[in-house]
C-alpha cells in the first residue's frame, strides 16, 4: 500500500487560471508594495506552515476511512474555482459587489431547481441548510401567521429551534418503525386544525429515512397546509436510478411541494458552507422587499440580497458550485448521478454484511447511503455499552464511525415490551464517499 498523499497536481491549474484572470485587469495601474508592511515572505511562510501543522489535528474527513458524519471532500474543480474567486473576494449580496458571481449563482441555482422539475422558481444560495430552512419556515410563517409547524421526530432539530427563533408554534410528529413520518399520527394532528406548514424530510440526518411524500401531498389536499421538503442531505438522490420504490416515489413527487432546501456542501461536492433554498412560487419574493439605496445603485436587475435574509455572502461559493455543475451536470444517467448510485450500492453491501453477522442487529435497509446497526446484547444498556466499545476500537484502527442514540423500535420487533420511548446506542455510518476506494 502506498502512503496517502493529497492531490497537489491541480496547483498548476490554479496558477494558469490566475494568469488568465489577471488579463482582465491588466489596464489597472500597478500597485507598489506598501513600505513598512507588518510581514515579509519568510514570516508569511512561517505562519502558513504553523497552520498546516495545526491542521494535522483533525480526523481524516476527506478519506474513505472516515465514515462517521456527513463530511465529503470538495471536488477538485470546486476547490480550484473557490480559490480562484477568493483572489477577488466577491460578495453576492448586490450585483455591484459580484458582477460575475451573482449571475453564476442564479444559473447554478436554476439548474438545481430544474433537477426537481421547476422551470420557474425563486431561490438562492445560503450559508448552509440551517439558514435555508429558516428562510423556508419564515415564508411559511408570513403566509400562515400563528399557525403550527409540524415535522417528524426524526427531522433535524433545526426545525424546532428555528421555529422558536421565529416565534412560530412547533410540534413533533412521531415516526414509524422505519423512521419515516407516521401518516396516521400526522393526520390525527391535522384533524385538530391550526397547522400552517408540514416539513417532510427526504433523507433524515440520523438514518437517511425518506418521508412518504406522495401520501403527505394527499393529506395537503384535504387539510390545506403549506408543504416544505427538507432535502438538505438527500436531495441530490433524485438523480439516482437505484432507489427502492417508496423513496423513488417520494423524490418524484418533489415538484409539487412549496419549498425545498438542499445542501450542495453535502453530496454536491462543495466546500462549507453552501446551502440552497427554493420556492415554487416566485411571488413569495414580496416578503423580502426592503430598501437599501447605499447598496443597490448600478443595476436595475434583481440583486440576490433582495430575495435573501442574509446580507453578505461569499461569491466564491457560487463560483465553485457553478464550476462543479458545469463539469458534472445534474442529470440522470450522468457522471454525478453515478457517484450517488455508487454510494448507495456500497451502503447496501455493508448492510448485507452486517445483517448476516450474528453479533449485530440491523435496523432497516438504507434508503440512501446512511445505515445504523446495534451490537447484540442481553439488554439495551449492555448493547449500548458494546456499541461504544466498538466505536472506540474502530477509531483506534483508523476507521471512524459515529454513535447515535435511536429508538429501540428501529431495531427490535418486540420493542413494545421495552416501551415506546426506549432507546439504544448504535453505530452509524455515512457512505458519502462510496464512489471512492473503501476503508484501508
TIZAVO-188232 format. One line per field, with one value per residue (C-alpha): residue in three letters; x, y, z. Coordinates in steps of 0.1 Angstrom, whole numbers. Last residue first. Layout:
residues N
type	c(ALA; ...)
u	c(X; ...)
v	c(Y; ...)
w	c(Z; ...)
This chain:
residues 440
type	c(UNK; UNK; UNK; UNK; UNK; UNK; UNK; UNK; UNK; UNK; UNK; UNK; UNK; UNK; UNK; UNK; UNK; UNK; UNK; UNK; UNK; UNK; UNK; UNK; UNK; UNK; UNK; UNK; UNK; UNK; UNK; UNK; UNK; UNK; UNK; UNK; UNK; UNK; UNK; UNK; UNK; UNK; UNK; UNK; UNK; UNK; UNK; UNK; UNK; UNK; UNK; UNK; UNK; UNK; UNK; UNK; UNK; UNK; UNK; UNK; UNK; UNK; UNK; UNK; UNK; UNK; UNK; UNK; UNK; UNK; UNK; UNK; UNK; UNK; UNK; UNK; UNK; UNK; UNK; UNK; UNK; UNK; UNK; UNK; UNK; UNK; UNK; UNK; UNK; UNK; UNK; UNK; UNK; UNK; UNK; UNK; UNK; UNK; UNK; UNK; UNK; UNK; UNK; UNK; UNK; UNK; UNK; UNK; UNK; UNK; UNK; UNK; UNK; UNK; UNK; UNK; UNK; UNK; UNK; UNK; UNK; UNK; UNK; UNK; UNK; UNK; UNK; UNK; UNK; UNK; UNK; UNK; UNK; UNK; UNK; UNK; UNK; UNK; UNK; UNK; UNK; UNK; UNK; UNK; UNK; UNK; UNK; UNK; UNK; UNK; UNK; UNK; UNK; UNK; UNK; UNK; UNK; UNK; UNK; UNK; UNK; UNK; UNK; UNK; UNK; UNK; UNK; UNK; UNK; UNK; UNK; UNK; UNK; UNK; UNK; UNK; UNK; UNK; UNK; UNK; UNK; UNK; UNK; UNK; UNK; UNK; UNK; UNK; UNK; UNK; UNK; UNK; UNK; UNK; UNK; UNK; UNK; UNK; UNK; UNK; UNK; UNK; UNK; UNK; UNK; UNK; UNK; UNK; UNK; UNK; UNK; UNK; UNK; UNK; UNK; UNK; UNK; UNK; UNK; UNK; UNK; UNK; UNK; UNK; UNK; UNK; UNK; UNK; UNK; UNK; UNK; UNK; UNK; UNK; UNK; UNK; UNK; UNK; UNK; UNK; UNK; UNK; UNK; UNK; UNK; UNK; UNK; UNK; UNK; UNK; UNK; UNK; UNK; UNK; UNK; UNK; UNK; UNK; UNK; UNK; UNK; UNK; UNK; UNK; UNK; UNK; UNK; UNK; UNK; UNK; UNK; UNK; UNK; UNK; UNK; UNK; UNK; UNK; UNK; UNK; UNK; UNK; UNK; UNK; UNK; UNK; UNK; UNK; UNK; UNK; UNK; UNK; UNK; UNK; UNK; UNK; UNK; UNK; UNK; UNK; UNK; UNK; UNK; UNK; UNK; UNK; UNK; UNK; UNK; UNK; UNK; UNK; UNK; UNK; UNK; UNK; UNK; UNK; UNK; UNK; UNK; UNK; UNK; UNK; UNK; UNK; UNK; UNK; UNK; UNK; UNK; UNK; UNK; UNK; UNK; UNK; UNK; UNK; UNK; UNK; UNK; UNK; UNK; UNK; UNK; UNK; UNK; UNK; UNK; UNK; UNK; UNK; UNK; UNK; UNK; UNK; UNK; UNK; UNK; UNK; UNK; UNK; UNK; UNK; UNK; UNK; UNK; UNK; UNK; UNK; UNK; UNK; UNK; UNK; UNK; UNK; UNK; UNK; UNK; UNK; UNK; UNK; UNK; UNK; UNK; UNK; UNK; UNK; UNK; UNK; UNK; UNK; UNK; UNK; UNK; UNK; UNK; UNK; UNK; UNK; UNK; UNK; UNK; UNK; UNK; UNK; UNK; UNK; UNK; UNK; UNK; UNK; UNK; UNK; UNK; UNK; UNK; UNK; UNK; UNK; UNK; UNK; UNK; UNK; UNK; UNK; UNK; UNK; UNK; UNK; UNK; UNK; UNK; UNK; UNK; UNK; UNK; UNK; UNK; UNK)
u	c(-80; -115; -131; -120; -140; -175; -188; -176; -210; -212; -224; -220; -238; -232; -259; -269; -303; -335; -368; -395; -420; -415; -393; -421; -434; -399; -408; -396; -363; -340; -360; -382; -352; -355; -321; -289; -263; -226; -203; -177; -140; -117; -81; -77; -80; -112; -126; -119; -135; -167; -167; -165; -194; -215; -208; -220; -252; -259; -252; -278; -303; -303; -287; -266; -263; -244; -267; -267; -273; -270; -267; -264; -300; -329; -307; -321; -339; -325; -296; -288; -251; -232; -250; -234; -255; -273; -240; -227; -259; -259; -223; -234; -264; -243; -218; -246; -260; -226; -222; -256; -247; -214; -234; -256; -225; -213; -246; -275; -299; -288; -272; -242; -207; -181; -205; -221; -188; -179; -212; -209; -174; -184; -214; -194; -167; -194; -193; -224; -230; -267; -287; -325; -324; -345; -334; -298; -297; -300; -327; -316; -319; -281; -256; -270; -280; -261; -264; -300; -310; -348; -366; -387; -382; -419; -427; -404; -432; -445; -418; -440; -420; -396; -360; -334; -298; -269; -232; -208; -186; -168; -189; -192; -230; -235; -230; -219; -245; -271; -307; -339; -372; -403; -440; -441; -455; -421; -409; -432; -406; -384; -411; -419; -383; -380; -410; -399; -363; -336; -312; -316; -302; -309; -335; -306; -294; -319; -308; -289; -305; -337; -361; -393; -418; -455; -480; -513; -546; -562; -576; -553; -524; -532; -527; -494; -484; -492; -469; -442; -437; -408; -374; -351; -314; -307; -297; -298; -331; -331; -362; -377; -412; -419; -456; -468; -497; -514; -542; -565; -573; -577; -541; -528; -546; -535; -498; -501; -518; -491; -461; -432; -405; -380; -388; -409; -429; -421; -439; -450; -432; -449; -438; -455; -438; -418; -393; -364; -385; -395; -358; -350; -377; -368; -330; -335; -334; -364; -366; -394; -412; -421; -451; -452; -482; -502; -497; -491; -498; -482; -456; -449; -445; -420; -401; -402; -385; -360; -350; -346; -320; -303; -300; -291; -260; -245; -272; -277; -306; -342; -374; -388; -399; -386; -391; -387; -367; -334; -346; -344; -308; -300; -317; -295; -264; -275; -285; -253; -232; -252; -242; -205; -197; -209; -205; -200; -222; -246; -255; -254; -231; -199; -169; -135; -112; -84; -111; -126; -96; -96; -133; -128; -99; -115; -148; -129; -111; -144; -150; -142; -172; -184; -218; -206; -189; -174; -138; -117; -129; -106; -116; -127; -93; -99; -81; -50; -29; -45; -22; 9; -5; -13; 23; 34; 13; 27; 63; 57; 41; 71; 95; 76; 75; 50; 38; 43; 68; 65; 35; 41; 36; 2; 4; -22; -52; -53; -42; -74; -90; -56; -52; -79; -59; -28; -49; -62; -27; -16; -47; -40; -5; -20; -42; -13; -14; -35; -30; -8; -15; 15; 14; 0)
v	c(6; 19; 17; 33; 64; 64; 54; 87; 96; 62; 76; 51; 48; 26; 22; 35; 22; 40; 32; 57; 32; 8; -22; -48; -27; -32; -67; -62; -48; -25; 7; 1; 8; 45; 60; 71; 76; 69; 77; 57; 64; 37; 43; 11; 30; 46; 11; 1; 33; 28; -9; 0; 25; -1; -26; -1; 4; -33; -36; -9; -22; -57; -91; -77; -75; -45; -21; -10; 22; 29; 61; 59; 64; 42; 21; -14; -14; -17; -41; -61; -72; -102; -126; -112; -116; -83; -66; -79; -71; -35; -30; -40; -17; 12; 4; 4; 37; 55; 41; 54; 88; 88; 76; 107; 129; 110; 113; 89; 113; 149; 174; 184; 174; 199; 228; 217; 219; 253; 268; 254; 268; 302; 304; 296; 322; 348; 346; 360; 395; 400; 370; 372; 367; 378; 414; 404; 384; 416; 417; 439; 477; 480; 505; 517; 489; 490; 526; 526; 497; 495; 463; 436; 401; 393; 402; 373; 349; 356; 334; 304; 271; 283; 272; 273; 264; 257; 262; 265; 246; 234; 219; 183; 184; 155; 176; 212; 215; 215; 212; 230; 228; 249; 246; 209; 195; 191; 168; 140; 120; 121; 105; 79; 69; 66; 42; 22; 15; 38; 26; 52; 82; 117; 124; 114; 150; 160; 137; 158; 192; 177; 194; 195; 222; 217; 245; 232; 228; 199; 176; 183; 185; 150; 138; 155; 137; 104; 113; 125; 93; 106; 93; 79; 87; 73; 102; 131; 122; 119; 133; 152; 164; 196; 204; 240; 261; 236; 252; 222; 193; 170; 178; 162; 129; 131; 133; 104; 83; 92; 83; 103; 79; 63; 28; 16; 48; 83; 105; 141; 170; 203; 238; 272; 300; 326; 329; 319; 291; 278; 278; 256; 231; 230; 228; 196; 177; 155; 122; 134; 142; 178; 201; 239; 255; 285; 320; 336; 315; 332; 351; 320; 298; 324; 323; 285; 285; 312; 293; 261; 278; 293; 259; 242; 262; 297; 303; 300; 315; 307; 318; 294; 288; 258; 236; 198; 190; 189; 220; 238; 227; 241; 274; 276; 273; 299; 324; 318; 324; 356; 367; 356; 378; 412; 404; 435; 459; 430; 430; 404; 380; 395; 389; 380; 389; 365; 343; 336; 315; 296; 287; 277; 254; 238; 233; 218; 195; 181; 191; 164; 148; 151; 139; 121; 89; 73; 85; 56; 69; 99; 136; 138; 124; 133; 165; 177; 179; 213; 227; 217; 233; 265; 266; 262; 292; 312; 305; 312; 346; 354; 345; 364; 395; 409; 441; 463; 491; 503; 493; 471; 492; 490; 489; 509; 488; 480; 445; 436; 410; 395; 387; 361; 341; 342; 330; 302; 290; 292; 273; 246; 242; 237; 209; 184; 186; 155; 149; 119; 86; 62; 34; 0)
w	c(43; 40; 5; -27; -36; -50; -16; -1; 12; 29; 62; 90; 123; 154; 180; 214; 223; 231; 249; 244; 231; 260; 261; 257; 227; 212; 201; 166; 178; 158; 149; 179; 201; 193; 185; 202; 175; 176; 146; 126; 121; 109; 120; 139; 172; 158; 152; 188; 201; 182; 191; 228; 224; 207; 235; 261; 241; 239; 276; 284; 259; 273; 267; 239; 201; 188; 171; 135; 115; 78; 58; 20; 7; 18; 40; 48; 81; 117; 119; 150; 152; 166; 143; 112; 81; 86; 89; 56; 38; 53; 41; 5; 7; 18; -11; -36; -22; -26; -61; -71; -59; -79; -110; -107; -110; -140; -158; -161; -145; -150; -127; -149; -137; -152; -154; -122; -105; -120; -110; -74; -70; -84; -62; -31; -41; -41; -3; 13; 27; 36; 47; 46; 9; -21; -24; -15; -47; -66; -93; -123; -122; -119; -106; -73; -50; -17; -4; -16; 7; 7; 15; -1; 12; 17; -19; -30; -21; -57; -71; -63; -62; -36; -34; -6; -11; 12; 8; 37; 36; 4; -24; -37; -41; -18; 13; 7; -21; 7; -4; 9; -10; -9; -19; -27; -60; -78; -50; -61; -80; -49; -28; -54; -57; -19; -18; -49; -38; -52; -78; -106; -87; -98; -70; -47; -49; -23; 5; 29; 28; 14; 38; 18; 29; 25; 32; 48; 31; 51; 24; -5; 19; 31; -4; -5; 27; 9; -20; 4; 24; 45; 33; 60; 59; 94; 117; 93; 77; 39; 23; 53; 50; 69; 74; 75; 87; 111; 132; 129; 152; 122; 112; 144; 138; 102; 112; 137; 110; 85; 108; 95; 84; 109; 95; 125; 123; 133; 158; 148; 166; 172; 166; 173; 154; 174; 146; 169; 184; 149; 141; 171; 163; 127; 135; 154; 121; 114; 132; 155; 122; 115; 121; 120; 138; 127; 142; 109; 78; 48; 68; 89; 59; 45; 77; 76; 42; 52; 84; 64; 42; 72; 88; 55; 49; 43; 18; -20; -39; -49; -66; -91; -127; -146; -116; -123; -92; -111; -128; -95; -91; -126; -117; -86; -107; -132; -105; -87; -118; -124; -89; -94; -124; -113; -76; -55; -75; -82; -45; -18; -37; -22; -45; -30; -59; -51; -34; -68; -78; -45; -49; -86; -76; -46; -66; -96; -72; -59; -23; 3; 20; 56; 66; 97; 106; 75; 78; 63; 29; 34; 33; 69; 81; 118; 125; 144; 112; 108; 135; 115; 83; 103; 115; 79; 70; 99; 90; 53; 60; 82; 55; 29; 50; 75; 90; 60; 64; 28; 9; -22; -52; -70; -108; -126; -138; -175; -169; -150; -174; -181; -144; -147; -173; -151; -121; -142; -151; -114; -104; -130; -116; -82; -96; -92; -55; -48; -11; -3; 14; 16; -9; 0)
